[in-house]
Amino acid sequence: MDRNLKICHLYPEVLNLYGDRGNILCMKRRLEWRGIDCEVDELKLGDNKDLSKYDLFFIGGGQDFEQEVLLNDLKSGKGDEIKAAVSDGKVFLCICGGYQMMGHYYETHEGVKCEFLGAVDFHTIGGKERMIGNYTFELGEESGGSIVVGYENHSGRTYLSDNVKPLGKMIRGYGNNGEDSTEGVRFLNVFGTYSHGPILPKNPAFADFLLETALERKYGEKVGLGSLSDSMETQAHNSVYKKIVSHAIN
């Protein structure tokens, strides 16, 4: 049976810090190497497309002023479509600012509140100091259970409600807020994280888990991806992990 995935890259012209676009290339290549067709569409400011036709959505990170620009565009109707896709179980990978936008609001350190999508039950509070550095965390079993390495740079402190689970548990670094040892969020098939880098090329197990989840959601059956020769990716992952846990890099 021929299989394919349709990926929507939301706002690539403004949400692309620290090479986040590389996640799209990684997913596309890992599918194509297995003979699975992959179509990627970009949805930019002002574009109108039927989001129901996509299987997987990617939202990268951006600066605070860019988020404000995006909110005006989301109010045109895209926000409701995104929330409908979330409720329908479509897969979302959301990075940093893209992750924060899925919550209810962002409140700055000065007390200015910016209402966000409210697609997932959490909120973010701005802090005086940024949380910066290479970090590592362990994914929850429901998200594959692998160890992830990445890079975080955010002043926002994200607090999850009791209705949603974190994406993982911190091993070294700050994560959601530097207080409760959580990182990211997993709600339905929304995967939110502060990890830049991009996250997927150096974490192939997580990349494949996302792709398998999207394929299973689309085709309604267990889909096992064939193994790839990930020796270089695994070597890079392990090298970074050892340096992080040994405090060799920050």
C-alpha positions as CSV (number, residue, x, y, z in Angstrom):
1,M,0.0,0.0,0.0
2,D,1.4,3.4,-1.0
3,R,1.6,5.8,1.8
4,N,2.1,9.5,2.0
5,L,2.1,12.4,4.5
6,K,1.1,16.0,3.9
7,I,3.0,18.5,6.1
8,C,2.0,22.1,6.7
9,H,4.8,24.5,7.7
10,L,3.1,27.3,9.5
11,Y,4.5,30.8,9.1
12,P,8.0,29.8,7.9
13,E,8.9,33.4,7.0
14,V,8.7,34.6,10.6
15,L,9.1,31.5,12.8
16,N,12.5,30.1,12.0
17,L,15.0,30.7,14.9
18,Y,18.1,28.6,15.3
19,G,17.5,26.5,12.2
20,D,14.1,25.3,13.2
21,R,13.3,24.8,9.5
22,G,15.7,21.9,9.5
23,N,13.0,19.8,11.2
24,I,10.9,19.9,8.0
25,L,13.9,18.7,6.0
26,C,14.6,15.9,8.5
27,M,11.0,14.6,8.4
28,K,10.8,14.8,4.7
29,R,14.1,12.9,4.1
30,R,13.3,10.2,6.7
31,L,10.1,9.5,4.9
32,E,11.5,9.5,1.4
33,W,14.4,7.2,2.4
34,R,11.7,4.7,3.3
35,G,9.8,5.2,0.1
36,I,7.0,7.2,1.6
37,D,5.9,10.3,-0.3
38,C,6.0,13.6,1.5
39,E,4.4,16.9,0.4
40,V,5.3,20.1,2.2
41,D,3.2,23.3,1.9
42,E,4.1,26.6,3.5
43,L,1.3,28.7,5.1
44,K,2.5,32.3,5.3
45,L,0.9,35.4,6.7
46,G,-2.3,36.2,4.7
47,D,-2.5,32.7,3.0
48,N,-5.7,30.8,3.0
49,K,-5.6,27.1,2.7
50,D,-7.8,24.2,3.8
51,L,-5.9,22.9,6.9
52,S,-8.0,19.8,7.1
53,K,-6.1,18.2,4.3
54,Y,-2.8,18.1,6.2
55,D,-1.6,15.3,8.4
56,L,1.2,17.0,10.3
57,F,1.9,20.6,11.2
58,F,5.1,22.3,12.2
59,I,5.4,25.7,14.0
60,G,8.9,27.0,14.7
61,G,10.1,29.6,17.2
62,G,10.1,33.4,16.9
63,Q,10.6,36.6,18.7
64,D,8.0,38.3,20.9
65,F,7.0,41.0,18.3
66,E,6.6,38.3,15.6
67,Q,4.1,36.5,17.8
68,E,2.0,39.7,18.0
69,V,1.9,40.0,14.2
70,L,0.9,36.3,13.9
71,L,-2.0,36.7,16.4
72,N,-3.7,39.2,14.0
73,D,-3.5,36.6,11.2
74,L,-4.7,33.8,13.4
75,K,-7.8,35.8,14.3
76,S,-8.8,35.8,10.6
77,G,-10.0,32.2,11.0
78,K,-6.7,30.2,11.0
79,G,-6.8,29.9,14.8
80,D,-10.1,28.1,14.7
81,E,-8.9,25.8,12.0
82,I,-5.7,25.0,14.0
83,K,-7.8,24.2,17.1
84,A,-10.1,22.0,15.0
85,A,-7.0,20.1,13.7
86,V,-5.7,19.6,17.3
87,S,-9.1,18.2,18.4
88,D,-9.1,15.9,15.3
89,G,-5.8,14.3,16.5
90,K,-3.6,15.8,13.8
91,V,0.1,15.8,14.8
92,F,1.7,19.1,15.7
93,L,5.4,19.8,16.5
94,C,5.6,23.2,18.0
95,I,8.9,24.9,19.0
96,C,9.4,27.6,21.6
97,G,7.3,30.6,20.5
98,G,5.2,28.3,18.4
99,Y,4.7,26.1,21.5
100,Q,3.7,29.1,23.7
101,M,1.2,30.2,21.1
102,M,-0.8,27.0,21.5
103,G,-1.5,27.9,25.2
104,H,-4.0,30.4,26.6
105,Y,-1.8,33.4,27.0
106,Y,1.6,34.9,27.5
107,E,1.9,37.5,30.3
108,T,5.0,39.7,30.2
109,H,7.2,40.4,33.2
110,E,5.5,43.9,33.2
111,G,2.1,42.3,33.5
112,V,0.9,42.8,29.9
113,K,-1.2,39.8,28.9
114,C,-1.3,38.6,25.3
115,E,-4.2,36.1,24.5
116,F,-3.0,33.1,22.5
117,L,-4.9,30.2,20.8
118,G,-6.0,28.3,23.9
119,A,-5.7,25.0,21.9
120,V,-3.9,23.4,24.9
121,D,-4.5,24.1,28.6
122,F,-1.4,25.9,29.8
123,H,-0.1,29.5,30.0
124,T,3.3,31.3,30.0
125,I,4.7,34.0,32.2
126,G,7.6,36.2,31.1
127,G,10.7,36.3,33.4
128,K,13.4,38.9,33.9
129,E,16.2,36.5,33.0
130,R,16.5,34.2,30.0
131,M,16.9,30.4,30.4
132,I,19.7,29.6,27.9
133,G,21.8,26.6,27.2
134,N,22.1,23.1,25.8
135,Y,19.9,20.8,27.7
136,T,18.5,17.2,27.7
137,F,15.3,15.5,28.8
138,E,13.6,12.1,28.8
139,L,10.4,11.8,26.8
140,G,7.4,10.3,28.5
141,E,6.5,6.7,27.6
142,E,3.5,8.0,25.7
143,S,5.9,10.0,23.5
144,G,8.4,7.2,22.8
145,G,10.5,7.4,26.0
146,S,13.8,8.3,24.3
147,I,16.4,10.8,25.5
148,V,16.4,14.2,23.7
149,V,19.2,16.7,23.4
150,G,18.6,20.3,22.4
151,Y,19.1,24.0,22.9
152,E,16.8,26.3,24.8
153,N,16.7,30.1,24.9
154,H,13.5,31.6,26.4
155,S,12.4,34.1,29.0
156,G,8.9,32.6,29.2
157,R,8.0,30.3,32.0
158,T,5.4,27.8,30.9
159,Y,3.0,26.2,33.4
160,L,0.9,23.2,32.5
161,S,-2.6,22.5,33.9
162,D,-3.4,19.2,35.5
163,N,-5.3,18.3,32.3
164,V,-2.2,17.9,30.2
165,K,1.1,16.0,30.5
166,P,4.6,17.4,29.9
167,L,6.5,16.1,26.9
168,G,9.3,14.9,29.1
169,K,11.2,15.1,32.4
170,M,14.4,17.2,32.6
171,I,17.8,15.6,33.0
172,R,19.9,18.8,32.7
173,G,18.7,22.3,31.9
174,Y,15.6,24.5,32.6
175,G,12.8,23.2,30.5
176,N,9.3,24.7,30.9
177,N,10.0,26.9,33.9
178,G,13.2,25.9,35.7
179,E,11.0,24.9,38.7
180,D,9.1,21.7,38.3
181,S,11.6,19.6,36.1
182,T,9.2,19.4,33.2
183,E,9.8,20.1,29.6
184,G,7.3,20.8,26.9
185,V,3.7,19.5,26.5
186,R,2.0,16.4,25.1
187,F,-1.8,16.8,24.5
188,L,-3.6,14.5,22.1
189,N,-1.0,14.6,19.2
190,V,0.4,18.1,20.0
191,F,4.1,17.9,20.9
192,G,5.4,21.2,22.2
193,T,9.0,21.9,23.3
194,Y,11.5,24.6,23.9
195,S,14.2,22.7,22.0
196,H,15.8,24.5,19.1
197,G,18.7,23.2,17.1
198,P,16.7,21.9,15.2
199,I,15.5,19.1,17.5
200,L,14.8,16.2,15.1
201,P,18.1,15.6,13.1
202,K,20.0,14.8,16.3
203,N,17.1,12.9,17.9
204,P,16.1,10.3,15.2
205,A,14.1,8.2,17.6
206,F,11.8,11.2,18.4
207,A,11.6,12.1,14.7
208,D,10.4,8.6,13.8
209,F,7.9,8.6,16.7
210,L,6.3,11.7,15.3
211,L,6.1,10.3,11.8
212,E,4.7,7.0,12.9
213,T,2.1,8.8,15.0
214,A,1.0,10.9,12.0
215,L,0.9,7.8,9.7
216,E,-1.1,5.8,12.2
217,R,-3.5,8.7,12.7
218,K,-4.0,8.9,8.9
219,Y,-4.3,5.3,8.0
220,G,-6.0,4.0,11.2
221,E,-3.5,1.1,11.8
222,K,-0.1,0.4,13.3
223,V,2.6,1.6,10.9
224,G,6.1,0.4,11.5
225,L,8.8,2.4,9.8
226,G,11.7,0.4,8.5
227,S,15.1,1.0,10.3
228,L,17.6,3.5,8.9
229,S,21.4,3.6,9.3
230,D,21.4,6.3,11.9
231,S,25.0,5.8,13.0
232,M,26.0,9.4,12.4
233,E,22.9,10.8,14.0
234,T,23.3,8.5,17.0
235,Q,27.0,9.4,17.4
236,A,26.2,13.1,17.3
237,H,23.3,12.7,19.8
238,N,25.5,10.6,22.2
239,S,28.4,13.0,22.0
240,V,26.2,16.0,22.9
241,Y,24.4,14.1,25.7
242,K,27.7,13.2,27.4
243,K,28.9,16.8,27.2
244,I,25.7,18.2,28.7
245,V,25.5,15.8,31.6
246,S,29.2,16.3,32.4
247,H,28.8,20.1,32.3
248,A,31.3,20.3,29.5
249,I,29.0,22.7,27.6
250,N,26.3,25.2,28.7
